[in-house]
Structures are given as C-alpha cells and as structure tokens.
Amino acid sequence: MQTLPAFPNRSLLSRRQLEVTGCLVHGLTNKEIARKMEISPRTVEDYRFQVLRKLGVRNTIELTRFVYQLN
C-alpha cells in the first residue's frame, strides 16, 4: 500500500478503499491497481467511486489535492 498522510474523513474509508486511494494519488491507473491488488479493474472503479463519494470530491485530481491538503 502507498503511504498516505493523515487527511480529513480518512476514518470513513475501509482498508481496501485506502489502498486504492494511495495508488490513485500516486498516479497508478485502474489496470495497474487491479494487477497490484489482484482484483478486477471494475472492482477498482467501484472502490474509486466509493472513495470519491465519501470524501466529496469529483475526480482523482481533487482527491490528490484533498489527501495532501493542497489549495
């Protein structure tokens, strides 16, 4: 799993959602994440959607800014 800093609402995410979040903010594609986690790309998409919804962001760029608390 990619290392993530503490960020708001982190506790809302499951271990797998945090794992996907770490991979996303470090630039991995859904296919790369799927291979790394040994799950399907569709499952990665589901986790990604859940993370974005729970954290109230619209895309991976906003997710990265949120996690690293960038303005």
Backbone as XML, in Angstrom:
<?xml version="1.0"?>
<chain id="A" units="angstrom">
  <residue number="1" name="MET">
    <atom name="N" x="0.834" y="-1.185" z="0.000"/>
    <atom name="CA" x="0.000" y="0.000" z="0.000"/>
    <atom name="C" x="0.872" y="1.238" z="0.000"/>
  </residue>
  <residue number="2" name="GLN">
    <atom name="N" x="0.445" y="2.246" z="-0.747"/>
    <atom name="CA" x="1.143" y="3.518" z="-0.788"/>
    <atom name="C" x="0.896" y="4.256" z="0.530"/>
  </residue>
  <residue number="3" name="THR">
    <atom name="N" x="1.932" y="4.928" z="1.037"/>
    <atom name="CA" x="1.813" y="5.679" z="2.274"/>
    <atom name="C" x="1.013" y="6.960" z="2.043"/>
  </residue>
  <residue number="4" name="LEU">
    <atom name="N" x="0.074" y="7.215" z="2.935"/>
    <atom name="CA" x="-0.764" y="8.407" z="2.846"/>
    <atom name="C" x="-0.636" y="9.218" z="4.125"/>
  </residue>
  <residue number="5" name="PRO">
    <atom name="N" x="-0.690" y="10.547" z="4.008"/>
    <atom name="CA" x="-0.709" y="11.374" z="5.213"/>
    <atom name="C" x="-2.086" y="11.301" z="5.874"/>
  </residue>
  <residue number="6" name="ALA">
    <atom name="N" x="-2.176" y="11.812" z="7.080"/>
    <atom name="CA" x="-3.491" y="11.940" z="7.717"/>
    <atom name="C" x="-4.269" y="12.984" z="6.932"/>
  </residue>
  <residue number="7" name="PHE">
    <atom name="N" x="-5.534" y="12.730" z="6.695"/>
    <atom name="CA" x="-6.375" y="13.690" z="5.983"/>
    <atom name="C" x="-7.794" y="13.600" z="6.521"/>
  </residue>
  <residue number="8" name="PRO">
    <atom name="N" x="-8.595" y="14.668" z="6.338"/>
    <atom name="CA" x="-9.959" y="14.670" z="6.879"/>
    <atom name="C" x="-10.789" y="13.495" z="6.364"/>
  </residue>
  <residue number="9" name="ASN">
    <atom name="N" x="-11.580" y="12.937" z="7.240"/>
    <atom name="CA" x="-12.527" y="11.850" z="6.928"/>
    <atom name="C" x="-11.843" y="10.553" z="6.509"/>
  </residue>
  <residue number="10" name="ARG">
    <atom name="N" x="-10.569" y="10.415" z="6.779"/>
    <atom name="CA" x="-9.856" y="9.176" z="6.449"/>
    <atom name="C" x="-10.537" y="7.961" z="7.083"/>
  </residue>
  <residue number="11" name="SER">
    <atom name="N" x="-11.071" y="8.167" z="8.280"/>
    <atom name="CA" x="-11.696" y="7.060" z="9.016"/>
    <atom name="C" x="-12.964" y="6.533" z="8.332"/>
  </residue>
  <residue number="12" name="LEU">
    <atom name="N" x="-13.504" y="7.281" z="7.374"/>
    <atom name="CA" x="-14.693" y="6.819" z="6.642"/>
    <atom name="C" x="-14.363" y="5.717" z="5.638"/>
  </residue>
  <residue number="13" name="LEU">
    <atom name="N" x="-13.087" y="5.581" z="5.297"/>
    <atom name="CA" x="-12.675" y="4.645" z="4.256"/>
    <atom name="C" x="-12.240" y="3.306" z="4.834"/>
  </residue>
  <residue number="14" name="SER">
    <atom name="N" x="-12.593" y="2.241" z="4.136"/>
    <atom name="CA" x="-12.138" y="0.905" z="4.529"/>
    <atom name="C" x="-10.662" y="0.739" z="4.173"/>
  </residue>
  <residue number="15" name="ARG">
    <atom name="N" x="-10.071" y="-0.318" z="4.657"/>
    <atom name="CA" x="-8.662" y="-0.603" z="4.357"/>
    <atom name="C" x="-8.434" y="-0.688" z="2.857"/>
  </residue>
  <residue number="16" name="ARG">
    <atom name="N" x="-9.315" y="-1.370" z="2.142"/>
    <atom name="CA" x="-9.163" y="-1.521" z="0.688"/>
    <atom name="C" x="-9.361" y="-0.190" z="-0.024"/>
  </residue>
  <residue number="17" name="GLN">
    <atom name="N" x="-10.301" y="0.612" z="0.436"/>
    <atom name="CA" x="-10.507" y="1.925" z="-0.161"/>
    <atom name="C" x="-9.276" y="2.810" z="0.055"/>
  </residue>
  <residue number="18" name="LEU">
    <atom name="N" x="-8.663" y="2.717" z="1.229"/>
    <atom name="CA" x="-7.428" y="3.475" z="1.480"/>
    <atom name="C" x="-6.294" y="2.997" z="0.574"/>
  </residue>
  <residue number="19" name="GLU">
    <atom name="N" x="-6.242" y="1.696" z="0.359"/>
    <atom name="CA" x="-5.222" y="1.134" z="-0.517"/>
    <atom name="C" x="-5.392" y="1.661" z="-1.944"/>
  </residue>
  <residue number="20" name="VAL">
    <atom name="N" x="-6.618" y="1.668" z="-2.439"/>
    <atom name="CA" x="-6.897" y="2.196" z="-3.770"/>
    <atom name="C" x="-6.584" y="3.696" z="-3.808"/>
  </residue>
  <residue number="21" name="THR">
    <atom name="N" x="-6.964" y="4.424" z="-2.784"/>
    <atom name="CA" x="-6.690" y="5.861" z="-2.713"/>
    <atom name="C" x="-5.197" y="6.131" z="-2.808"/>
  </residue>
  <residue number="22" name="GLY">
    <atom name="N" x="-4.407" y="5.381" z="-2.071"/>
    <atom name="CA" x="-2.956" y="5.553" z="-2.119"/>
    <atom name="C" x="-2.404" y="5.332" z="-3.511"/>
  </residue>
  <residue number="23" name="CYS">
    <atom name="N" x="-2.892" y="4.326" z="-4.166"/>
    <atom name="CA" x="-2.436" y="4.041" z="-5.533"/>
    <atom name="C" x="-2.864" y="5.142" z="-6.498"/>
  </residue>
  <residue number="24" name="LEU">
    <atom name="N" x="-4.096" y="5.613" z="-6.359"/>
    <atom name="CA" x="-4.598" y="6.659" z="-7.249"/>
    <atom name="C" x="-3.797" y="7.945" z="-7.113"/>
  </residue>
  <residue number="25" name="VAL">
    <atom name="N" x="-3.574" y="8.386" z="-5.883"/>
    <atom name="CA" x="-2.873" y="9.661" z="-5.693"/>
    <atom name="C" x="-1.396" y="9.566" z="-6.037"/>
  </residue>
  <residue number="26" name="HIS">
    <atom name="N" x="-0.898" y="8.337" z="-6.181"/>
    <atom name="CA" x="0.484" y="8.148" z="-6.614"/>
    <atom name="C" x="0.574" y="7.836" z="-8.106"/>
  </residue>
  <residue number="27" name="GLY">
    <atom name="N" x="-0.539" y="8.041" z="-8.819"/>
    <atom name="CA" x="-0.518" y="8.005" z="-10.270"/>
    <atom name="C" x="-0.758" y="6.677" z="-10.950"/>
  </residue>
  <residue number="28" name="LEU">
    <atom name="N" x="-1.139" y="5.643" z="-10.230"/>
    <atom name="CA" x="-1.405" y="4.358" z="-10.871"/>
    <atom name="C" x="-2.752" y="4.378" z="-11.584"/>
  </residue>
  <residue number="29" name="THR">
    <atom name="N" x="-2.828" y="3.676" z="-12.690"/>
    <atom name="CA" x="-4.084" y="3.546" z="-13.420"/>
    <atom name="C" x="-4.937" y="2.454" z="-12.775"/>
  </residue>
  <residue number="30" name="ASN">
    <atom name="N" x="-6.212" y="2.403" z="-13.167"/>
    <atom name="CA" x="-7.095" y="1.361" z="-12.641"/>
    <atom name="C" x="-6.547" y="-0.034" z="-12.943"/>
  </residue>
  <residue number="31" name="LYS">
    <atom name="N" x="-6.022" y="-0.220" z="-14.149"/>
    <atom name="CA" x="-5.473" y="-1.534" z="-14.513"/>
    <atom name="C" x="-4.249" y="-1.877" z="-13.669"/>
  </residue>
  <residue number="32" name="GLU">
    <atom name="N" x="-3.389" y="-0.894" z="-13.436"/>
    <atom name="CA" x="-2.197" y="-1.133" z="-12.615"/>
    <atom name="C" x="-2.587" y="-1.466" z="-11.178"/>
  </residue>
  <residue number="33" name="ILE">
    <atom name="N" x="-3.569" y="-0.752" z="-10.669"/>
    <atom name="CA" x="-4.053" y="-1.016" z="-9.308"/>
    <atom name="C" x="-4.659" y="-2.418" z="-9.240"/>
  </residue>
  <residue number="34" name="ALA">
    <atom name="N" x="-5.442" y="-2.771" z="-10.230"/>
    <atom name="CA" x="-6.074" y="-4.092" z="-10.262"/>
    <atom name="C" x="-5.025" y="-5.203" z="-10.231"/>
  </residue>
  <residue number="35" name="ARG">
    <atom name="N" x="-3.984" y="-5.048" z="-11.041"/>
    <atom name="CA" x="-2.913" y="-6.064" z="-11.036"/>
    <atom name="C" x="-2.229" y="-6.128" z="-9.680"/>
  </residue>
  <residue number="36" name="LYS">
    <atom name="N" x="-1.919" y="-4.974" z="-9.118"/>
    <atom name="CA" x="-1.218" y="-4.909" z="-7.838"/>
    <atom name="C" x="-2.045" y="-5.530" z="-6.709"/>
  </residue>
  <residue number="37" name="MET">
    <atom name="N" x="-3.347" y="-5.245" z="-6.710"/>
    <atom name="CA" x="-4.215" y="-5.730" z="-5.641"/>
    <atom name="C" x="-4.845" y="-7.084" z="-5.948"/>
  </residue>
  <residue number="38" name="GLU">
    <atom name="N" x="-4.610" y="-7.581" z="-7.161"/>
    <atom name="CA" x="-5.159" y="-8.865" z="-7.609"/>
    <atom name="C" x="-6.692" y="-8.866" z="-7.549"/>
  </residue>
  <residue number="39" name="ILE">
    <atom name="N" x="-7.269" y="-7.794" z="-8.110"/>
    <atom name="CA" x="-8.715" y="-7.665" z="-8.242"/>
    <atom name="C" x="-8.999" y="-7.195" z="-9.669"/>
  </residue>
  <residue number="40" name="SER">
    <atom name="N" x="-10.250" y="-7.151" z="-10.048"/>
    <atom name="CA" x="-10.581" y="-6.733" z="-11.408"/>
    <atom name="C" x="-10.548" y="-5.203" z="-11.520"/>
  </residue>
  <residue number="41" name="PRO">
    <atom name="N" x="-10.292" y="-4.696" z="-12.731"/>
    <atom name="CA" x="-10.347" y="-3.242" z="-12.935"/>
    <atom name="C" x="-11.722" y="-2.670" z="-12.581"/>
  </residue>
  <residue number="42" name="ARG">
    <atom name="N" x="-12.766" y="-3.426" z="-12.798"/>
    <atom name="CA" x="-14.114" y="-2.967" z="-12.452"/>
    <atom name="C" x="-14.260" y="-2.780" z="-10.946"/>
  </residue>
  <residue number="43" name="THR">
    <atom name="N" x="-13.666" y="-3.670" z="-10.172"/>
    <atom name="CA" x="-13.698" y="-3.540" z="-8.711"/>
    <atom name="C" x="-12.944" y="-2.285" z="-8.285"/>
  </residue>
  <residue number="44" name="VAL">
    <atom name="N" x="-11.832" y="-1.998" z="-8.948"/>
    <atom name="CA" x="-11.082" y="-0.771" z="-8.666"/>
    <atom name="C" x="-11.971" y="0.442" z="-8.945"/>
  </residue>
  <residue number="45" name="GLU">
    <atom name="N" x="-12.684" y="0.419" z="-10.059"/>
    <atom name="CA" x="-13.595" y="1.523" z="-10.392"/>
    <atom name="C" x="-14.650" y="1.699" z="-9.309"/>
  </residue>
  <residue number="46" name="ASP">
    <atom name="N" x="-15.171" y="0.600" z="-8.791"/>
    <atom name="CA" x="-16.167" y="0.670" z="-7.716"/>
    <atom name="C" x="-15.574" y="1.298" z="-6.462"/>
  </residue>
  <residue number="47" name="TYR">
    <atom name="N" x="-14.380" y="0.847" z="-6.073"/>
    <atom name="CA" x="-13.711" y="1.425" z="-4.906"/>
    <atom name="C" x="-13.456" y="2.911" z="-5.121"/>
  </residue>
  <residue number="48" name="ARG">
    <atom name="N" x="-13.002" y="3.253" z="-6.303"/>
    <atom name="CA" x="-12.708" y="4.653" z="-6.627"/>
    <atom name="C" x="-13.974" y="5.506" z="-6.486"/>
  </residue>
  <residue number="49" name="PHE">
    <atom name="N" x="-15.066" y="5.044" z="-7.046"/>
    <atom name="CA" x="-16.336" y="5.763" z="-6.943"/>
    <atom name="C" x="-16.735" y="5.957" z="-5.480"/>
  </residue>
  <residue number="50" name="GLN">
    <atom name="N" x="-16.616" y="4.900" z="-4.684"/>
    <atom name="CA" x="-16.976" y="4.971" z="-3.268"/>
    <atom name="C" x="-16.113" y="5.993" z="-2.525"/>
  </residue>
  <residue number="51" name="VAL">
    <atom name="N" x="-14.819" y="5.999" z="-2.811"/>
    <atom name="CA" x="-13.892" y="6.936" z="-2.164"/>
    <atom name="C" x="-14.259" y="8.371" z="-2.528"/>
  </residue>
  <residue number="52" name="LEU">
    <atom name="N" x="-14.456" y="8.630" z="-3.814"/>
    <atom name="CA" x="-14.787" y="9.979" z="-4.254"/>
    <atom name="C" x="-16.084" y="10.459" z="-3.597"/>
  </residue>
  <residue number="53" name="ARG">
    <atom name="N" x="-17.072" y="9.587" z="-3.548"/>
    <atom name="CA" x="-18.364" y="9.937" z="-2.948"/>
    <atom name="C" x="-18.211" y="10.221" z="-1.458"/>
  </residue>
  <residue number="54" name="LYS">
    <atom name="N" x="-17.520" y="9.345" z="-0.736"/>
    <atom name="CA" x="-17.364" y="9.509" z="0.710"/>
    <atom name="C" x="-16.597" y="10.780" z="1.068"/>
  </residue>
  <residue number="55" name="LEU">
    <atom name="N" x="-15.616" y="11.135" z="0.247"/>
    <atom name="CA" x="-14.797" y="12.308" z="0.551"/>
    <atom name="C" x="-15.329" y="13.584" z="-0.087"/>
  </residue>
  <residue number="56" name="GLY">
    <atom name="N" x="-16.347" y="13.462" z="-0.927"/>
    <atom name="CA" x="-16.972" y="14.626" z="-1.524"/>
    <atom name="C" x="-16.125" y="15.331" z="-2.569"/>
  </residue>
  <residue number="57" name="VAL">
    <atom name="N" x="-15.349" y="14.551" z="-3.318"/>
    <atom name="CA" x="-14.543" y="15.119" z="-4.406"/>
    <atom name="C" x="-15.030" y="14.537" z="-5.729"/>
  </residue>
  <residue number="58" name="ARG">
    <atom name="N" x="-14.683" y="15.229" z="-6.830"/>
    <atom name="CA" x="-15.247" y="14.833" z="-8.136"/>
    <atom name="C" x="-14.329" y="13.985" z="-9.001"/>
  </residue>
  <residue number="59" name="ASN">
    <atom name="N" x="-13.024" y="14.044" z="-8.767"/>
    <atom name="CA" x="-12.102" y="13.313" z="-9.634"/>
    <atom name="C" x="-10.785" y="13.055" z="-8.904"/>
  </residue>
  <residue number="60" name="THR">
    <atom name="N" x="-9.869" y="12.377" z="-9.584"/>
    <atom name="CA" x="-8.601" y="11.994" z="-8.961"/>
    <atom name="C" x="-7.746" y="13.205" z="-8.616"/>
  </residue>
  <residue number="61" name="ILE">
    <atom name="N" x="-7.816" y="14.245" z="-9.412"/>
    <atom name="CA" x="-7.030" y="15.455" z="-9.119"/>
    <atom name="C" x="-7.526" y="16.080" z="-7.814"/>
  </residue>
  <residue number="62" name="GLU">
    <atom name="N" x="-8.842" y="16.204" z="-7.689"/>
    <atom name="CA" x="-9.383" y="16.743" z="-6.444"/>
    <atom name="C" x="-9.069" y="15.822" z="-5.270"/>
  </residue>
  <residue number="63" name="LEU">
    <atom name="N" x="-9.099" y="14.523" z="-5.509"/>
    <atom name="CA" x="-8.758" y="13.559" z="-4.463"/>
    <atom name="C" x="-7.321" y="13.772" z="-3.998"/>
  </residue>
  <residue number="64" name="THR">
    <atom name="N" x="-6.401" y="13.926" z="-4.934"/>
    <atom name="CA" x="-4.999" y="14.139" z="-4.588"/>
    <atom name="C" x="-4.835" y="15.427" z="-3.787"/>
  </residue>
  <residue number="65" name="ARG">
    <atom name="N" x="-5.487" y="16.488" z="-4.236"/>
    <atom name="CA" x="-5.421" y="17.767" z="-3.513"/>
    <atom name="C" x="-6.012" y="17.635" z="-2.123"/>
  </residue>
  <residue number="66" name="PHE">
    <atom name="N" x="-7.101" y="16.890" z="-1.989"/>
    <atom name="CA" x="-7.748" y="16.689" z="-0.711"/>
    <atom name="C" x="-6.831" y="15.924" z="0.242"/>
  </residue>
  <residue number="67" name="VAL">
    <atom name="N" x="-6.270" y="14.818" z="-0.248"/>
    <atom name="CA" x="-5.416" y="13.975" z="0.595"/>
    <atom name="C" x="-4.182" y="14.751" z="1.068"/>
  </residue>
  <residue number="68" name="TYR">
    <atom name="N" x="-3.581" y="15.507" z="0.168"/>
    <atom name="CA" x="-2.373" y="16.248" z="0.525"/>
    <atom name="C" x="-2.684" y="17.673" z="0.976"/>
  </residue>
  <residue number="69" name="GLN">
    <atom name="N" x="-3.988" y="17.988" z="1.118"/>
    <atom name="CA" x="-4.465" y="19.265" z="1.625"/>
    <atom name="C" x="-3.801" y="20.454" z="0.907"/>
  </residue>
  <residue number="70" name="LEU">
    <atom name="N" x="-3.829" y="20.376" z="-0.428"/>
    <atom name="CA" x="-3.284" y="21.450" z="-1.254"/>
    <atom name="C" x="-4.395" y="22.420" z="-1.594"/>
  </residue>
  <residue number="71" name="ASN">
    <atom name="N" x="-4.073" y="23.679" z="-1.704"/>
    <atom name="CA" x="-5.080" y="24.704" z="-2.053"/>
    <atom name="C" x="-5.231" y="24.843" z="-3.525"/>
  </residue>
</chain>
